[in-house]
Amino acid sequence: MTQEPALQIATPLDARTPWTRRHLLDLDELSRDEIETILETTDAMKEIMGREVPRVPALRGRTIVTLFYEASTRTRASFELAGKALGADVINVAAGGSSVEKGESLIDTVRTLEAIGAEVLVMRHPAAGAPYLVARHLSASVVNGGDGQHAHPTQALLDLYTMRAHIGDMRDKRVVIVGDIAHSRVVRSNIWGLAAMGAKVVVCGPPTLLPAGMRHGQQQTEEPLALPHVEVETNIDTALEGADVVMALRLQKERMHGGLIPSIREYATLYQITPERLARAKTGALVMHPGPINEGVEISPEVATSLQSVIEEQVTNGVAVRMAVLYLLARGKA
Amino acid sequence: MTTLAIRGGRVIDPANGIDATADVLIVDGQIAAVGPDAGKDASETVDASGLVVCPGFVDIHCHLREPGFEHKETIETGTLAAARGGFTTVCAMPNTEPPTDSAAAVEFVLHTAQTQGHVRVLPIGCVTRGRAGKELADLAELAQAGAVAFSDDGSPVVDPHLMRRALEYAAMLGTPVIEHSEDPALSAGGVMHEGWVSTRLGLSGIPAAAEEAAVARNVALARETGSPIHCAHVSTAGSVEIVRSAKARGVAVTAEVTPHHLALTHEAVMQSGREAPGGLAYDTNAKVNPPLRTPEDVEACVAGLLDGTIDCIATDHAPHASQDKVCEFDAAAMGISGLETAFAQSLSAVPLEKVIAALTVAPAAVLGLERHVVKIGTLSEGAPGDVTIIDPKAEWTVEPETFASRGKNTPLAGRTLKGKVVGTVFGGKMAWQA
């Protein structure tokens, strides 16, 4: 009788850069080495996912709770699958509406979850900073699964992992992110992660979809605590010139209200990633999208399904990255 | 006849140009004399040697929350907080429940202050009925009952036509209008200053223009009507510049600044000075309206106060219960509990003599409070026996849990400030002593 294979992911990386953090709130506090640790642990997880029975008992007996205050299919399912693949018990809690509307405070809710045994809390919340509030009041580990317009670190990690798989060293690579930069948590986390890996980030969109302090031709602040500098372009053709990676963002249809854009049609005319535009990027440049896609709005169907597109691979890598994150945070818990 | 002498302190009385070592003698609740040895025969004496003695502070902008929000503050706790902060007169904003938009509501505040208050409370009445911004409140009735000014503070009077009429009507009564200058269409959804900190934190911003557009409107209306308007809590360099140029043109506009806008920037939202997970504080105690702005704005507010563009300091004391603040940043209430830190925080930005003037004679002049309390904000003979005693060199650590205010919401928790109020005399009696 064969024994269940032991998990061979107490990797050599651990010796080089031991993982000591309790939470994963954003990439802004991670060093390049720490990000490498996650990405290399993800390699090991990918190997597990390729096995006939893609399961290991590394987190057997650990309890992971996903607490989602916003609708989400892929992120929540991805975390659940990741936890289960590592043998953890995963409990999904969908909290409808904001905690305030329900009359139960967020802190009360998470304390209850901790009291019933949550050791890792994966949370998504519409208010920026909510996971930071929770981390202050909880002894469990907190994984930020997206907080308002602030951060979405596991998305940025899976993006980095996907880029690294195709490109290798990201130093001085031109990564162009197109779309609603102002309201995107994906962009903010990607800017930190890409800056740590030495990539050159270009953001592109109309001025109404760029956040304060990011205007084309405007001096960016020298404040040491501000977001890292990025190149800002409003013209997509200029932005795409020589790109190694092109990432389109989902355009929320409600952005038409409040004068952010005149119409979806005009947005698509100006900013859709089309085959003609993509030709300005480097040959074989990666096409990415955090999903879900509005085909024919921010990206043309031909581009989304082209050979250059790694959009489906991003989703698959998302599970492996989340396995790595959960493993690094939860393995030491007694 | 009861006599109280505060002896041997450095007396600073900006209204009378006094800055000298002297005694202050209070007889039957009124200032009787200021001078060397003026208090040598008093029945009761306080030794103020090495300390600064000045008129009791006047706050023309605070929120006492009663009636309606007694879990945040009451007139009793708010006025004790005032006494601890050196204030002997506070003007209570009318955004209570019900709002102070009727004679009965004004009388409630006055009566409660008389029976439970530790210092003088002067009520401010609403500009519009129910603070709804639709029609004028019964302004003459409010003034008759004792309202010293009109304001819908917490909200602006959005409709410029209604504001025009309010200014015209209030001028007939000789009662000033205080406007919370904010264009709600520009500030909608915002929870902090729009700038690099809001961009990093992913929080929705309130642009400086939301305030400046409203200040400019108020200046235009004051000029059009010839009626005075007072701009509450200006916070941006642009607002200061608009007020400066309006004053130069002779427009009857005045302005106040809060201690926190003189000393703190939007970075306080990100970094509280205490250890925070992930290094980002999202400090709801630094969430306030108008928001904390940039260092350039702070500099402009200080310069504006020093050159007289900004007339006075007012606290905008806005106490909240812990559940209003220990929550998501977006959901947190706006406001800082400021009465007990106002003096020291102001002193961190502005010289002592200016702080005292900006907290005494200047705010009294802005609202014309001498119409209600003779010689208020001064140590002139016959002025109320309201005196604040300060140790300008004492260093102390802000411990919100020790506040008299029910609102422990301050971004200064744990910080060391210099300059401490050590005694507050109200109407000739010690209202509070360290």
Contacts between the chains, C-beta under 8 A, distances in Angstrom:
chain1	res1	chain2	res2	distance
A	22	B	277	7.9
A	23	B	277	5.8
A	23	B	278	6.6
A	25	B	277	6.4
A	25	B	278	3.7
A	25	B	280	7.7
A	26	B	278	6.2
A	26	B	280	7.9
A	28	B	278	7.7
A	28	B	279	7.4
A	28	B	280	8.0
A	29	B	278	5.9
A	29	B	279	5.5
A	98	B	328	7.8
A	98	B	331	7.1
A	99	B	328	7.6
A	100	B	327	7.0
A	100	B	328	7.6
A	100	B	331	4.9
A	105	B	323	6.9
A	105	B	326	7.7
A	105	B	327	6.1
A	106	B	327	6.6
A	106	B	328	6.2
A	107	B	326	6.7
A	107	B	327	7.6
A	125	B	328	7.1
A	126	B	330	7.7
A	127	B	328	3.7
A	127	B	329	6.3
A	127	B	330	4.2
A	127	B	331	6.5
A	128	B	201	5.8
A	128	B	202	3.9
A	128	B	203	5.2
A	128	B	282	7.4
A	128	B	329	6.6
A	128	B	330	7.1
A	129	B	201	6.6
A	129	B	202	7.8
A	129	B	203	7.4
A	129	B	280	6.9
A	129	B	282	3.4
A	129	B	328	6.8
A	129	B	329	4.7
A	130	B	328	4.9
A	131	B	278	8.0
A	132	B	276	6.8
A	132	B	277	5.7
A	132	B	278	5.4
A	132	B	280	5.6
A	132	B	281	7.7
A	132	B	282	5.2
A	133	B	282	6.6
A	133	B	326	8.0
A	133	B	327	7.3
A	133	B	328	6.3
A	133	B	329	7.8
A	135	B	277	3.7
A	135	B	278	6.8
A	136	B	276	7.0
A	136	B	277	5.8
A	142	B	277	7.6
A	147	B	202	7.2
A	148	B	202	5.4
A	148	B	203	7.6
A	148	B	330	7.1
A	149	B	202	4.0
A	149	B	203	7.7
A	149	B	204	7.7
A	150	B	201	6.1
A	150	B	202	2.9
A	150	B	203	7.6
A	151	B	202	6.7
A	185	B	202	6.2
A	188	B	200	7.6
A	188	B	202	6.1
A	211	B	198	7.8
A	211	B	199	4.3
A	212	B	194	4.7
A	212	B	195	5.6
A	212	B	196	7.0
A	212	B	198	6.2
A	212	B	199	5.2
A	212	B	205	5.6
A	212	B	207	7.8
A	213	B	195	6.5
A	213	B	196	4.5
A	213	B	199	5.0
A	214	B	199	7.0
A	221	B	196	4.5
A	223	B	196	5.7
A	225	B	197	7.9
A	225	B	200	7.0
A	225	B	267	7.3
A	225	B	270	6.7
A	225	B	271	7.6
A	226	B	196	4.3
A	226	B	197	7.8
A	226	B	199	7.4
A	226	B	200	5.9
A	227	B	196	7.4
A	227	B	199	6.2
A	227	B	200	5.2
